Amino acid sequence: MIPTFGLEIVARKLGNLAANIRRLGPREAWRLYRYRLSERYDDWRLGIRTTGLVTPRELGHDAHCQPYEAIHYRCLDVIMDYFDPSPELDVLLDYGSGMGRAVIVAAMRPFKRVIGVELSSTLNQIALDNISRARSKLVCPDVQIVTIDATQYHVPTEVTSVFLFNPFNGPVLEAVQQQIRDSLRQKPRPLRLVYMHPAHQVNTFDQCDWLQRDRQLPTADWDDVKMVGYQAVVERMRASTP
Ligand SMILES: C[S@@+](CC[C@H](N)C(=O)[O-])C[C@H]1O[C@@H](n2cnc3c(N)ncnc32)[C@H](O)[C@@H]1O
């Protein structure tokens, strides 16, 4: 026998499905449900929980901070192929690591260290639970989650791969760009950076003269975002004075 509350959930889900088909049309609704199912499946495969949307208001963040929403797993595969880490060398930094999805997928590749920087201690607690549940699947020996405002985080000089999935904008993003630049000045080195942002938003990394736009990366079936890969211009860092 199906309990009554189970029937209520099924009825609510069917109601949502019908509303989405009416709102989006069958083709877009199918795309949405296929995406949601694949995200849940990938979370289930790793034994973690990273789906959902948490607003800056719920997180107690200011206006320049973006909501929590995990990056599409398909995009993460593209990003990690782009970084192509070497075990003895590469250290990845995820700005605004949220519930830890990108950190976990990165730690399944041979990075020397993976660091997630996140302002919300609530999200960080979830990320730590997720990391411990996925531990047996990780190959990176050193995974860290740091609770801090990204503007205050001094980028370690071993960081070689930086990832940002639209974590913040305006002065917060400017301060973070300065932190990355300072770290490169302190120790000029090869560094790759991937920035993912809403397609309509101006990408200020294009104006950073210490970075060279490498290429635009494919975003699977997320067509309202852009994802761009950059490389640090090491010569310019060597030549510049602090
Ligand atoms: C779009 S989510 C990205 C989640 C994660 N990187 C992923 O790809 O699954 C953006 C995250 O940035 C965090 N964030 C916003 N402002 C921040 C700040 N000033 N310092 C650190 N994290 C911040 C938010 O709390 C949120 O978790």
The ligand as an SDF file (V2000), in Angstrom:
LIG
                    3D

 27 29  0  0  0  0  0  0  0  0999 V2000
   27.3650   29.6130   -8.5270 C   0  0  0  0  0  0  0  0  0  0  0  0
   27.9410   28.9920   -6.9720 S   0  0  0  0  0  0  0  0  0  0  0  0
   29.3230   27.9900   -7.5150 C   0  0  0  0  0  0  0  0  0  0  0  0
   29.3880   26.6440   -6.8150 C   0  0  0  0  0  0  0  0  0  0  0  0
   30.5700   25.7460   -7.1540 C   0  0  0  0  0  0  0  0  0  0  0  0
   31.7680   26.4390   -7.5430 N   0  0  0  0  0  0  0  0  0  0  0  0
   30.2150   24.7540   -8.2570 C   0  0  0  0  0  0  0  0  0  0  0  0
   30.6350   25.0180   -9.3680 O   0  0  0  0  0  0  0  0  0  0  0  0
   29.4920   23.7970   -8.0080 O   0  0  0  0  0  0  0  0  0  0  0  0
   28.7220   30.4710   -6.3170 C   0  0  0  0  0  0  0  0  0  0  0  0
   29.2290   30.3360   -4.8900 C   0  0  0  0  0  0  0  0  0  0  0  0
   30.0180   31.4750   -4.5590 O   0  0  0  0  0  0  0  0  0  0  0  0
   29.8730   31.7250   -3.1680 C   0  0  0  0  0  0  0  0  0  0  0  0
   30.3050   33.0900   -2.8660 N   0  0  0  0  0  0  0  0  0  0  0  0
   29.6300   34.2360   -3.1570 C   0  0  0  0  0  0  0  0  0  0  0  0
   30.3150   35.2920   -2.7140 N   0  0  0  0  0  0  0  0  0  0  0  0
   31.4610   34.8290   -2.1430 C   0  0  0  0  0  0  0  0  0  0  0  0
   32.5910   35.4630   -1.5220 C   0  0  0  0  0  0  0  0  0  0  0  0
   32.6600   36.7840   -1.4070 N   0  0  0  0  0  0  0  0  0  0  0  0
   33.5830   34.6730   -1.0570 N   0  0  0  0  0  0  0  0  0  0  0  0
   33.5180   33.3240   -1.1850 C   0  0  0  0  0  0  0  0  0  0  0  0
   32.4740   32.6760   -1.7490 N   0  0  0  0  0  0  0  0  0  0  0  0
   31.4530   33.4210   -2.2310 C   0  0  0  0  0  0  0  0  0  0  0  0
   28.3810   31.4800   -2.9310 C   0  0  0  0  0  0  0  0  0  0  0  0
   28.1030   31.2570   -1.5700 O   0  0  0  0  0  0  0  0  0  0  0  0
   28.1370   30.2510   -3.8270 C   0  0  0  0  0  0  0  0  0  0  0  0
   28.2920   29.0680   -3.0960 O   0  0  0  0  0  0  0  0  0  0  0  0
  1  2  1  0
  2  3  1  0
  2 10  1  0
  3  4  1  0
  4  5  1  0
  5  6  1  0
  5  7  1  0
  7  8  2  0
  7  9  1  0
 10 11  1  0
 11 12  1  0
 11 26  1  0
 12 13  1  0
 13 14  1  0
 13 24  1  0
 14 15  1  0
 14 23  1  0
 15 16  2  0
 16 17  1  0
 17 18  1  0
 17 23  2  0
 18 19  1  0
 18 20  2  0
 20 21  1  0
 21 22  2  0
 22 23  1  0
 24 25  1  0
 24 26  1  0
 26 27  1  0
M  CHG  2   2   1   9  -1
M  END
$$$$
